[in-house]
Amino acid sequence: MPGASPQAPAEAAADGGAPLRIALLTYKGNPFCGGQGVYVRHLSRELVRLGHRVEVIGAQPYPVLDEGEDLAGLGLTELPSLDLYRSPDPFRTPRRDEYRDWIDALEVATMWTGGFPEPVTFSLRARRHLRARRGDFDVVHDNQTLGYGLLGDLGAPLVTTIHHPITVDRRLELDAAPDWKRRASVRRWYAFTRMQKRVARRLPSVVTVSGTSRQEIVDHLGVRPDRIDVVHIGADTDLFSPDPAVAEVPGRIVTTSSADVPLKGLIHLVEALAKVRTENPAAHLVVVGKRAEDGPVAAAIERYGLDGAVEFVKGITDEELVDLVRSAQIACVPSLYEGFSLPAAEAMATGTPLLATTGGAIPEVAGTDGETCIAVPPGDAQALATGLNRLLGDSALRARLGAAGRERVLAKFTWARAAQGTVERYREAIARGAATGSRRAVTPGAAAGSGRSATQEEPAPAPDGPGHPTPRTPAMAPTPEGSRTPC
């Protein structure tokens, strides 16, 4: 149900232009469940501080937004789904009285047949909601829903953030699948990526978080390069900051990861830890994320006798997370691929030295090997072990890299800078809509070859059909930045 309406913005925004009324859409919004919620929470706060009004429109798990006297222009509207993946009863069958319309029926049918329905069903509900409120917003900002419902007339120009193509996650999980049954299940779960590819090609304005992601969007989704702008996201540098009062724990290595998401590369870090402990018995790993009771990572921990040397923590507060990172001698990002890597930026902001792979966009964030981080190839346990041993044995190197890392984040990767760049994209989209005489979400070239005018509404294509019925675990629900933890 709609939340309290935000108060009117100031007479002029920070850039001197008129304050904007922004609808920020997120089909998953909890900031403790992955990259989508983090992005929405911090971007919405900074947009309001620039003088704009932001209404976040989200489904379960609902966004948690910042509060304060300077955030009167920030509001939340809840757009509920059937919440089929909620804890403690994921993949539940709703009661008959829970069904409200055909979208609910579509959501359940897709889940029953092994698919992931939330992007398409949220987009359909969002379109209905936005049309009923025509004139309330100057711009609509979609956070990687990429659903059919967002094509056509939304009553305001559309800007879409694609953190990275989820097709990358799909490829890595298919590569890691042990047999044909698992591969069939992965293909069905990721069937929504076909929809996202079709929608992405028709988007007038795409924002992404790194140059690497920009190229991936061109290569994987077929979006024209001239429609994509890079706006780096960042760390909350007030929260993630050094604190000499927090004692450094000898041998502590911290990483953020879902246990058995292949993209995160945790198994390679566990293997590296086993090697490191032969020379540094005090070395131990704290993983911010849920522990899998079985699977490759659990098997590796048991195989190498690391039960007492690997700890998983979840459900901690922001302050507890920051102190955990501050207490570590090394922060590690072992991912095979990242579209940006918020954990890298946040660790660097605390002044904790970073060991990271060169997977995806991580080098854009972490910087140069030996200057702001130690960089190693992805998927290489021996290289990780060598880097860990080097850092654990050299306090001067840790201090130098930690200080240089924070300076890099302050200069390049803050949420205030991200909000400023995003507003520029909003104003360009609004100007483009005014120049074409239309406030439709589809640009003049989007329907080329379709026989339709650019301002005609495009009916939503039918969702992808049923496939393999094996359901995935809720821990694998995809979100930006590869962060997929159960909510």
Number of C-alpha atoms within 10 A of each C-alpha: 9 11 12 11 15 15 13 14 22 16 11 14 18 14 12 10 11 15 21 23 20 24 25 22 25 29 29 28 29 23 20 21 21 22 25 26 26 20 20 23 19 22 23 26 24 20 27 25 20 21 24 26 29 28 24 27 27 25 24 21 23 21 26 16 20 12 11 8 6 11 23 17 23 27 22 22 20 16 20 16 18 21 18 19 20 15 12 8 10 14 19 16 13 14 7 7 6 10 13 10 8 10 18 17 14 16 22 22 15 22 23 19 18 24 28 24 25 25 22 27 25 28 22 18 18 24 20 14 14 20 14 12 12 13 13 14 19 20 24 24 22 24 23 26 24 25 29 25 24 28 24 21 22 27 22 25 28 29 24 24 22 24 28 29 24 24 20 16 23 20 15 15 19 18 11 14 16 10 9 10 12 17 18 17 22 23 20 25 27 21 22 23 22 14 19 21 20 17 21 26 18 21 23 25 25 27 25 24 23 25 19 20 22 24 17 19 26 18 13 14 20 15 24 16 13 10 14 23 19 20 21 22 28 29 27 19 19 10 13 23 21 22 13 9 9 14 12 17 15 14 21 20 25 27 25 24 26 26 26 21 23 25 26 28 25 27 23 23 26 25 21 21 28 23 20 22 17 10 10 16 13 13 22 24 23 19 21 21 22 20 18 15 10 11 10 16 23 18 14 18 19 11 12 13 12 19 12 9 18 18 16 18 13 14 12 13 10 12 10 11 16 21 20 20 30 29 23 25 25 27 30 29 32 32 28 21 26 29 27 30 27 24 21 28 28 26 31 34 32 26 26 32 31 30 25 25 28 23 24 21 21 26 20 16 24 28 19 12 15 11 15 24 29 25 25 21 16 22 23 17 23 18 18 30 21 14 22 27 20 14 21 19 13 10 11 10 17 23 16 17 24 26 18 20 28 25 16 17 25 17 9 16 24 22 22 20 18 22 24 17 17 23 17 12 21 21 17 15 24 18 14 17 21 12 10 13 10 19 24 22 28 27 24 16 12 18 17 12 8 9 7 12 16 20 19 12 15 18 10 15 12 9 17 16 12 15 16 18 16 18 17 18 11 17 19 17 18 21 23 25 25 29 26 24 22 20 20
